[in-house]
Amino acid sequence: MLLLSSASALCAVLGPVIDANFPDPAMIQVNGTAYAYATNSGNINVQVAVSHDSGATWNLTGTDALPDVGSWATNGSTWAPDVVQRADGTFILYYAAENPDINTHCVAAATSMNPEGPFTPQSNPITCQASGGGTIDIAGFQDTDGTRYVVYKVDGSSLGGGGPCGNANGAFATPIMLQKLEADGLTPTGNPVEILDRIASEDGPLVEAPVLIIHGGTYVLFYSSHCFNDPGYDIRYATAANISGPYTRQGSIIATGDYNLTSPGGATPLPDGSFMVFHAQINADPLTRAMYTATLTWNGTSISVA
């Protein structure tokens, strides 16, 4: 393991706590140890980092949590993973990977008894929605009654047209979808429900990177807007009384310029909303998005950085 950073966990924003390309981070705590996961880098499909001190110091393991992305997918384009744990101890890794048969990404799941993996992929993806541009940015959620869901983005951004992202001109929808799952956390049941889509004047060409939690009885959807390589990229949130919405936009939590950050986004909070990991750009060429952490405070449904 490579020691990357250390700092006081009492600070509002720490980082970069991983001073390397570690975009779209997710985090889970297991028996006092925190594990973070990120988009592919080099020949690693899903990166893993570990913290033993409440997220202050992180060690990049250099191992691949998902060496086999599934027979339907290709290596080297595995994005925005997320990990949850079932009551039986099984860890579920949600991820997006490229399906060469339809030339777009699908979202899928893999399982392991070890949070560091290796995870074994399911034989088929959860959903692809190729006509909408594919699916990416999947994250798991368990409601208070035990029902499991995932949220994800339909990637209209991939349908082309240029624009600030180089692959999206804002002509195509990028809805965030809610999909109910069976108790196994793997099998979709019923139809997905759209819970948010972009408003051009507020979000630019897209919304993405959804993560859902429940706090004080309110459903809270974290997401990012604008392009990942643009200064407009940020961490935003919306709230709802019901899981399927309607969701009310509450504004930005962290944006470019805050804490001297550039293009912060891809945030994943802990289920209790006390703490989150996210990435921000530390180099434009080659594009390098390092991992940061933030402590959050709540005033009703209003979120701020502590």
Secondary structure as a PSIPRED ss2 file (coil, helix, strand):
# PSIPRED VFORMAT (PSIPRED V4.0)

   1 M C   1.000  0.000  0.000
   2 L E   0.000  0.000  1.000
   3 L E   0.000  0.000  1.000
   4 L E   0.000  0.000  1.000
   5 S E   0.000  0.000  1.000
   6 S C   1.000  0.000  0.000
   7 A C   1.000  0.000  0.000
   8 S C   1.000  0.000  0.000
   9 A C   1.000  0.000  0.000
  10 L C   1.000  0.000  0.000
  11 C C   1.000  0.000  0.000
  12 A C   1.000  0.000  0.000
  13 V E   0.000  0.000  1.000
  14 L E   0.000  0.000  1.000
  15 G E   0.000  0.000  1.000
  16 P E   0.000  0.000  1.000
  17 V E   0.000  0.000  1.000
  18 I E   0.000  0.000  1.000
  19 D C   1.000  0.000  0.000
  20 A C   1.000  0.000  0.000
  21 N C   1.000  0.000  0.000
  22 F C   1.000  0.000  0.000
  23 P C   1.000  0.000  0.000
  24 D C   1.000  0.000  0.000
  25 P C   1.000  0.000  0.000
  26 A E   0.000  0.000  1.000
  27 M E   0.000  0.000  1.000
  28 I E   0.000  0.000  1.000
  29 Q E   0.000  0.000  1.000
  30 V E   0.000  0.000  1.000
  31 N C   1.000  0.000  0.000
  32 G C   1.000  0.000  0.000
  33 T E   0.000  0.000  1.000
  34 A E   0.000  0.000  1.000
  35 Y E   0.000  0.000  1.000
  36 A E   0.000  0.000  1.000
  37 Y E   0.000  0.000  1.000
  38 A E   0.000  0.000  1.000
  39 T C   1.000  0.000  0.000
  40 N C   1.000  0.000  0.000
  41 S E   0.000  0.000  1.000
  42 G C   1.000  0.000  0.000
  43 N C   1.000  0.000  0.000
  44 I E   0.000  0.000  1.000
  45 N C   1.000  0.000  0.000
  46 V C   1.000  0.000  0.000
  47 Q E   0.000  0.000  1.000
  48 V E   0.000  0.000  1.000
  49 A E   0.000  0.000  1.000
  50 V E   0.000  0.000  1.000
  51 S E   0.000  0.000  1.000
  52 H C   1.000  0.000  0.000
  53 D C   1.000  0.000  0.000
  54 S C   1.000  0.000  0.000
  55 G C   1.000  0.000  0.000
  56 A C   1.000  0.000  0.000
  57 T C   1.000  0.000  0.000
  58 W E   0.000  0.000  1.000
  59 N E   0.000  0.000  1.000
  60 L E   0.000  0.000  1.000
  61 T C   1.000  0.000  0.000
  62 G C   1.000  0.000  0.000
  63 T C   1.000  0.000  0.000
  64 D C   1.000  0.000  0.000
  65 A C   1.000  0.000  0.000
  66 L C   1.000  0.000  0.000
  67 P C   1.000  0.000  0.000
  68 D C   1.000  0.000  0.000
  69 V C   1.000  0.000  0.000
  70 G C   1.000  0.000  0.000
  71 S C   1.000  0.000  0.000
  72 W C   1.000  0.000  0.000
  73 A C   1.000  0.000  0.000
  74 T E   0.000  0.000  1.000
  75 N E   0.000  0.000  1.000
  76 G E   0.000  0.000  1.000
  77 S E   0.000  0.000  1.000
  78 T E   0.000  0.000  1.000
  79 W E   0.000  0.000  1.000
  80 A E   0.000  0.000  1.000
  81 P E   0.000  0.000  1.000
  82 D E   0.000  0.000  1.000
  83 V E   0.000  0.000  1.000
  84 V E   0.000  0.000  1.000
  85 Q E   0.000  0.000  1.000
  86 R C   1.000  0.000  0.000
  87 A C   1.000  0.000  0.000
  88 D C   1.000  0.000  0.000
  89 G C   1.000  0.000  0.000
  90 T C   1.000  0.000  0.000
  91 F E   0.000  0.000  1.000
  92 I E   0.000  0.000  1.000
  93 L E   0.000  0.000  1.000
  94 Y E   0.000  0.000  1.000
  95 Y E   0.000  0.000  1.000
  96 A E   0.000  0.000  1.000
  97 A E   0.000  0.000  1.000
  98 E E   0.000  0.000  1.000
  99 N E   0.000  0.000  1.000
 100 P C   1.000  0.000  0.000
 101 D C   1.000  0.000  0.000
 102 I C   1.000  0.000  0.000
 103 N C   1.000  0.000  0.000
 104 T E   0.000  0.000  1.000
 105 H E   0.000  0.000  1.000
 106 C E   0.000  0.000  1.000
 107 V E   0.000  0.000  1.000
 108 A E   0.000  0.000  1.000
 109 A E   0.000  0.000  1.000
 110 A E   0.000  0.000  1.000
 111 T E   0.000  0.000  1.000
 112 S E   0.000  0.000  1.000
 113 M C   1.000  0.000  0.000
 114 N C   1.000  0.000  0.000
 115 P C   1.000  0.000  0.000
 116 E C   1.000  0.000  0.000
 117 G C   1.000  0.000  0.000
 118 P C   1.000  0.000  0.000
 119 F C   1.000  0.000  0.000
 120 T E   0.000  0.000  1.000
 121 P E   0.000  0.000  1.000
 122 Q C   1.000  0.000  0.000
 123 S C   1.000  0.000  0.000
 124 N C   1.000  0.000  0.000
 125 P C   1.000  0.000  0.000
 126 I C   1.000  0.000  0.000
 127 T E   0.000  0.000  1.000
 128 C C   1.000  0.000  0.000
 129 Q C   1.000  0.000  0.000
 130 A H   0.000  1.000  0.000
 131 S H   0.000  1.000  0.000
 132 G H   0.000  1.000  0.000
 133 G C   1.000  0.000  0.000
 134 G C   1.000  0.000  0.000
 135 T E   0.000  0.000  1.000
 136 I E   0.000  0.000  1.000
 137 D E   0.000  0.000  1.000
 138 I E   0.000  0.000  1.000
 139 A E   0.000  0.000  1.000
 140 G E   0.000  0.000  1.000
 141 F E   0.000  0.000  1.000
 142 Q E   0.000  0.000  1.000
 143 D C   1.000  0.000  0.000
 144 T C   1.000  0.000  0.000
 145 D C   1.000  0.000  0.000
 146 G C   1.000  0.000  0.000
 147 T C   1.000  0.000  0.000
 148 R E   0.000  0.000  1.000
 149 Y E   0.000  0.000  1.000
 150 V E   0.000  0.000  1.000
 151 V E   0.000  0.000  1.000
 152 Y E   0.000  0.000  1.000
 153 K E   0.000  0.000  1.000
 154 V E   0.000  0.000  1.000
 155 D C   1.000  0.000  0.000
 156 G H   0.000  1.000  0.000
 157 S H   0.000  1.000  0.000
 158 S H   0.000  1.000  0.000
 159 L H   0.000  1.000  0.000
 160 G E   0.000  0.000  1.000
 161 G C   1.000  0.000  0.000
 162 G C   1.000  0.000  0.000
 163 G C   1.000  0.000  0.000
 164 P C   1.000  0.000  0.000
 165 C C   1.000  0.000  0.000
 166 G C   1.000  0.000  0.000
 167 N C   1.000  0.000  0.000
 168 A E   0.000  0.000  1.000
 169 N C   1.000  0.000  0.000
 170 G C   1.000  0.000  0.000
 171 A C   1.000  0.000  0.000
 172 F C   1.000  0.000  0.000
 173 A C   1.000  0.000  0.000
 174 T C   1.000  0.000  0.000
 175 P C   1.000  0.000  0.000
 176 I E   0.000  0.000  1.000
 177 M E   0.000  0.000  1.000
 178 L E   0.000  0.000  1.000
 179 Q E   0.000  0.000  1.000
 180 K E   0.000  0.000  1.000
 181 L E   0.000  0.000  1.000
 182 E C   1.000  0.000  0.000
 183 A C   1.000  0.000  0.000
 184 D C   1.000  0.000  0.000
 185 G C   1.000  0.000  0.000
 186 L C   1.000  0.000  0.000
 187 T C   1.000  0.000  0.000
 188 P E   0.000  0.000  1.000
 189 T C   1.000  0.000  0.000
 190 G C   1.000  0.000  0.000
 191 N C   1.000  0.000  0.000
 192 P C   1.000  0.000  0.000
 193 V E   0.000  0.000  1.000
 194 E E   0.000  0.000  1.000
 195 I E   0.000  0.000  1.000
 196 L E   0.000  0.000  1.000
 197 D C   1.000  0.000  0.000
 198 R C   1.000  0.000  0.000
 199 I C   1.000  0.000  0.000
 200 A H   0.000  1.000  0.000
 201 S H   0.000  1.000  0.000
 202 E H   0.000  1.000  0.000
 203 D H   0.000  1.000  0.000
 204 G C   1.000  0.000  0.000
 205 P C   1.000  0.000  0.000
 206 L C   1.000  0.000  0.000
 207 V E   0.000  0.000  1.000
 208 E E   0.000  0.000  1.000
 209 A E   0.000  0.000  1.000
 210 P E   0.000  0.000  1.000
 211 V E   0.000  0.000  1.000
 212 L E   0.000  0.000  1.000
 213 I E   0.000  0.000  1.000
 214 I E   0.000  0.000  1.000
 215 H E   0.000  0.000  1.000
 216 G C   1.000  0.000  0.000
 217 G C   1.000  0.000  0.000
 218 T E   0.000  0.000  1.000
 219 Y E   0.000  0.000  1.000
 220 V E   0.000  0.000  1.000
 221 L E   0.000  0.000  1.000
 222 F E   0.000  0.000  1.000
 223 Y E   0.000  0.000  1.000
 224 S E   0.000  0.000  1.000
 225 S E   0.000  0.000  1.000
 226 H C   1.000  0.000  0.000
 227 C C   1.000  0.000  0.000
 228 F C   1.000  0.000  0.000
 229 N C   1.000  0.000  0.000
 230 D C   1.000  0.000  0.000
 231 P C   1.000  0.000  0.000
 232 G C   1.000  0.000  0.000
 233 Y C   1.000  0.000  0.000
 234 D C   1.000  0.000  0.000
 235 I E   0.000  0.000  1.000
 236 R E   0.000  0.000  1.000
 237 Y E   0.000  0.000  1.000
 238 A E   0.000  0.000  1.000
 239 T E   0.000  0.000  1.000
 240 A E   0.000  0.000  1.000
 241 A C   1.000  0.000  0.000
 242 N C   1.000  0.000  0.000
 243 I C   1.000  0.000  0.000
 244 S C   1.000  0.000  0.000
 245 G C   1.000  0.000  0.000
 246 P C   1.000  0.000  0.000
 247 Y C   1.000  0.000  0.000
 248 T E   0.000  0.000  1.000
 249 R E   0.000  0.000  1.000
 250 Q E   0.000  0.000  1.000
 251 G E   0.000  0.000  1.000
 252 S E   0.000  0.000  1.000
 253 I E   0.000  0.000  1.000
 254 I E   0.000  0.000  1.000
 255 A C   1.000  0.000  0.000
 256 T C   1.000  0.000  0.000
 257 G C   1.000  0.000  0.000
 258 D H   0.000  1.000  0.000
 259 Y H   0.000  1.000  0.000
 260 N H   0.000  1.000  0.000
 261 L C   1.000  0.000  0.000
 262 T C   1.000  0.000  0.000
 263 S C   1.000  0.000  0.000
 264 P C   1.000  0.000  0.000
 265 G E   0.000  0.000  1.000
 266 G E   0.000  0.000  1.000
 267 A E   0.000  0.000  1.000
 268 T E   0.000  0.000  1.000
 269 P E   0.000  0.000  1.000
 270 L C   1.000  0.000  0.000
 271 P C   1.000  0.000  0.000
 272 D C   1.000  0.000  0.000
 273 G C   1.000  0.000  0.000
 274 S C   1.000  0.000  0.000
 275 F E   0.000  0.000  1.000
 276 M E   0.000  0.000  1.000
 277 V E   0.000  0.000  1.000
 278 F E   0.000  0.000  1.000
 279 H E   0.000  0.000  1.000
 280 A E   0.000  0.000  1.000
 281 Q E   0.000  0.000  1.000
 282 I E   0.000  0.000  1.000
 283 N E   0.000  0.000  1.000
 284 A E   0.000  0.000  1.000
 285 D C   1.000  0.000  0.000
 286 P C   1.000  0.000  0.000
 287 L E   0.000  0.000  1.000
 288 T E   0.000  0.000  1.000
 289 R E   0.000  0.000  1.000
 290 A E   0.000  0.000  1.000
 291 M E   0.000  0.000  1.000
 292 Y E   0.000  0.000  1.000
 293 T E   0.000  0.000  1.000
 294 A E   0.000  0.000  1.000
 295 T E   0.000  0.000  1.000
 296 L E   0.000  0.000  1.000
 297 T E   0.000  0.000  1.000
 298 W E   0.000  0.000  1.000
 299 N E   0.000  0.000  1.000
 300 G C   1.000  0.000  0.000
 301 T C   1.000  0.000  0.000
 302 S E   0.000  0.000  1.000
 303 I E   0.000  0.000  1.000
 304 S E   0.000  0.000  1.000
 305 V E   0.000  0.000  1.000
 306 A C   1.000  0.000  0.000
